[in-house]
Amino acid sequence: MCVSGEAGGERSTSGSERIPLYAADPAVRRRRAVSGLVGAVLVGAAFGGLAGLLGGQVVGLVVGGVVALPVAALVLTNARRQVHLEGTTVLVRTWGTRRIDLVTASRVDLLVTDVRGSRTVSLLVNAGGRGGAVKIDVAVYAGTGGRELGVLALRRLADAVVNNLEAGGVVFSELLVAQLRAEARGDAAADRPLYRLASAAPTGRFAQRFSMDTVSRFVAGLER
C-alpha cells in the first residue's frame, strides 16, 4: 500500500497553515496535461478531417477547432486545479480561487467514482447558493493498493468538518479519524475504512454517492 505523505503545509498571507488536499506531483500533472492536449488535437483533427472531406478545408478547420478547443480548455483547467485547506476553508484554484467553508457547508456526501478499475473516494462538499460544490479526493485505490491523503491532511480535514452539524460533519470526521487509526495500527489496505467503502460501491457505475445516513451506519459498525 503506497500512502502519500506531506512534509507540512505552507503559510498563507493570513498566517494560518495551508494544507494541500491533492497529489502534489508536478511531473505527473505535466504528463497528464500533455497527454490530454495531444488527445484533444487528435480528436479535433479527426472530426475536422471528416468535415473537410464533406465541406472543404475551411469547414474542416472550423469544426476541428470547435471540437478541440473545449477539450483542451478542460484539460488545462484540470491541470491547474489545486485544492488547499486553510483553517476550515477549502480553497479551489483553477483560473481563479473559490472558497468554501466546511463549517457552514449545506451538505456533505461521500462519493466513489470508478474509472478504468481505479476507485476514487471523495468528500463532495456543497456550499449552497452560489458557492457551488467542491470534490475533495481523500483516497484512490486500484486492486489491493492505492494512494491516500497524508496523515496531516486527513487530520486537519477531520478537524475542519467536525463542527458542521447541519451536514453531519461529525460523521465524516469520525470516518477520517477511523482511517487514521487504521493506518496507525498498520492495517492493510483492505482493512481500512475508505477502502471498504470504495469496495462497497456497485460495479459498472461511474459514480456512486453515499449519503450521510449511509456513512453514519458504516461508521457505527467500525471497531473502536
Residue pairs with C-beta under 8 A, 6 or more apart in sequence:
1 144
1 145
1 146
1 188
1 189
2 145
2 146
2 147
3 147
3 148
3 150
3 183
4 23
4 147
4 148
4 149
4 150
5 150
5 151
6 19
6 20
6 150
6 151
6 152
6 153
8 17
8 152
9 17
9 18
9 19
9 20
9 84
9 152
10 17
10 18
11 17
11 18
12 18
12 86
14 86
16 86
16 87
17 86
17 156
18 84
18 85
18 86
18 91
19 84
19 85
19 86
19 152
19 153
19 156
20 82
20 83
20 84
20 153
21 83
21 84
21 85
21 90
21 136
21 137
21 149
21 153
21 157
22 81
22 82
22 83
22 137
23 137
23 147
29 79
30 79
32 78
32 79
33 75
33 76
33 78
33 79
36 71
36 72
36 75
36 78
36 79
37 72
37 75
37 76
39 71
39 75
40 68
40 69
40 71
40 72
40 75
41 68
41 72
43 67
43 68
43 71
44 64
44 65
44 67
44 68
44 69
44 71
45 64
45 68
47 63
47 64
47 67
48 60
48 61
48 62
48 63
48 64
48 65
48 67
48 68
49 60
49 64
50 60
50 63
51 59
51 60
51 62
51 63
51 64
52 59
52 60
52 61
52 63
53 60
77 94
77 95
80 93
80 94
80 95
81 92
81 93
81 94
82 92
82 93
83 90
83 91
83 92
83 93
83 134
83 136
84 90
84 91
84 93
85 91
85 153
85 156
85 157
85 160
87 160
88 101
88 102
88 103
88 160
88 161
88 163
89 99
89 100
89 101
89 102
90 99
90 100
90 101
90 102
90 125
90 134
90 136
91 97
91 98
91 99
92 98
92 99
92 100
92 134
98 131
98 132
98 134
100 125
100 127
100 131
100 132
100 133
100 134
101 127
102 108
102 125
102 157
102 160
102 161
102 164
102 169
103 160
103 161
103 163
103 164
103 169
104 127
104 164
105 125
105 126
105 127
105 128
105 131
105 164
105 166
105 167
106 126
106 127
106 128
106 166
106 167
107 125
107 126
107 128
107 167
108 123
108 124
108 125
108 126
108 161
108 164
108 167
108 168
108 169
108 172
108 212
109 123
109 124
109 126
109 209
109 210
109 211
109 212
110 121
110 122
110 123
110 124
110 172
110 175
110 197
110 209
110 210
110 214
110 215
111 121
111 122
111 123
111 124
111 135
111 207
111 208
111 209
111 210
112 119
112 120
112 121
112 122
112 197
112 198
112 201
112 207
112 208
112 210
113 119
113 120
113 122
113 206
113 207
113 208
114 201
114 203
114 205
114 206
114 207
114 208
115 206
117 142
117 143
118 140
118 141
118 142
118 146
119 140
119 141
119 142
119 198
119 199
119 201
120 137
120 139
120 140
120 141
120 198
121 137
121 138
121 139
121 140
121 141
121 194
121 197
121 198
122 135
122 136
122 137
122 138
123 135
123 136
123 138
123 157
123 161
123 172
124 133
124 134
124 135
124 136
124 209
125 133
125 134
125 135
125 136
125 167
126 132
126 133
127 133
127 134
136 157
137 149
138 148
138 149
138 154
138 157
138 176
138 179
138 194
139 146
139 147
139 148
139 149
139 179
139 194
139 195
139 198
140 146
140 147
140 148
141 189
141 194
141 195
141 198
144 188
144 189
144 190
145 189
146 189
146 195
148 154
148 179
148 183
148 194
149 157
151 180
151 183
154 176
154 179
154 180
155 176
155 180
157 176
158 172
158 173
158 176
158 177
158 180
159 173
161 169
161 172
161 173
161 176
162 169
162 170
162 173
163 169
167 212
168 212
168 215
168 216
171 212
171 215
171 216
171 219
172 212
172 215
174 219
175 193
175 194
175 215
175 218
175 219
178 193
178 219
178 222
179 192
179 193
179 194
182 191
182 192
182 193
183 192
189 195
190 196
190 199
193 218
193 219
193 222
196 218
197 210
197 215
197 218
200 218
201 208
201 210
202 208
210 218
